[in-house]
Amino acid sequence: MLLEEAVALLEPSEGRVIIDGTLGGGGHTEALLARGARVFGIDRDPRALEAASLRLARFGDRFTPVQGEFADAVSLVPGPVHGILLDLGVSSPQLDVAERGFSFMNDGPLDMRMAATGETAAELIARLPENELADVLYRYADERHSRGIARELKARLPKTTKEAVDAVKAGVPRKAWPKEINVATRTFQALRIAVNAELDQLERALASLPTLLVTGGRAAIISFHSLEDRAVKHAFRALCGEAPDDTPRGLPVVKVQRADFKALNRKPIVASEAEAERNPRARSAKLRGVEKVS
């Protein structure tokens, strides 16, 4: 997704070392390798690492698979490096496998873990008090019917994705079901973010950029929902020495730090109409980039 655009921002070439912090199926890494770069591909999903390693075997030792979390890239990869790419959210292979529990389109265990360890979505629902579960749904997906959904989830304690969808349907008045998306979309997003601590991962990764990148190094980040994009936008503005763009009117605009980075695009890059037509998920993708200048 946004493959050519992300690769163009990173300027891969022979001798440049780039981290793909969200290896997934290996598509972005393949494009970077094809242009001569050396790539460390990080993923916490061992199945993704195995599949990508097979796909990229022809590039020899220019590709190094690394199991772990992209927030720990500083300690996982010898650096600093010339670039880092993050394609946030769940990958298509994970969505397509019912047993992973990410999708409400196919019935499977209510898992949602990107790695093979830790708490599943079903276990999270069972552990959290109803009010805290409702807060998760509202905070991570802006779900307006979070209270009703949380009440049904706690009453039913779903073990499968279908059972979770049924609970969501019961928790939202029929006339309030959205027309443009499945009624369970926001709930599944919120549960996935919570299970995988995705926003914490992103915050830690953004904080590591000054250490991770050499002068002239670049970061390119693709996000898929407003919470991610807002975090990336605000962090990039801070790195570029700018105040957040939501500073209340009437207050002085204060530089938050020395400008060690510059923005590569002022507005997010979005998918072309052709790509959005081929892949509906691309409609919500936003790409932002920065370059370390000192």
Secondary structure, DSSP 4 states (H G I P E B T S, - for coil): --HHHHHHHH---TT-EEEES--TTSHHHHHHHHTT-EEEEEES-HHHHHHHHHHTGGGGGGEEEEES-GGGHHHHS-S-EEEEEEE-S--HHHHH-GGG---SSS--BS---SSSSS--HHHHHHHS-HHHHHHHHHHHH--TTHHHHHHHHHHH---BHHHHHHHHHHHS-GGGS-SSS-TTHHHHHHHHHHHTTHHHHHHHHHHHHHHHEEEEEEEEEEE-SHHHHHHHHHHHHHHTT---TTPPTTSPP---S---EEES-SS-EE--HHHHHH-GGGGG-EEEEEEE--
